[in-house]
Amino acid sequence: MPPHELDETLKAMPLRTGVYVPEDLLEDWFAPGTGMNPVSKEALEAAEAYGKRLECEFKYYPERVEGVFWKWVPAI
């Protein structure tokens, strides 16, 4: 489970900004015990669902070995 500080950060984050999370923390927070290298599908799916609950997008970047949560710009 991600720390409550991440919840608060994502809720308060302004539009067009992001939070970068290393893949080892993604695994620990969203699917502990599922293994790594590469990060598990379960962890990535759980991180994406978590982001949506907090009105954020999520994408994993394997070349950077991290995931990113960001606030999108609502359609005008």
Buried (B, 14 or more C-beta within 10 A) or exposed (E): EBEEEBBEBBEEBEEEEBBEBEBEBBBBBBBEEEEEEEBBEBBBEBBBEBBEEBEBEBBBEEEEBBBBBBBEEEEE
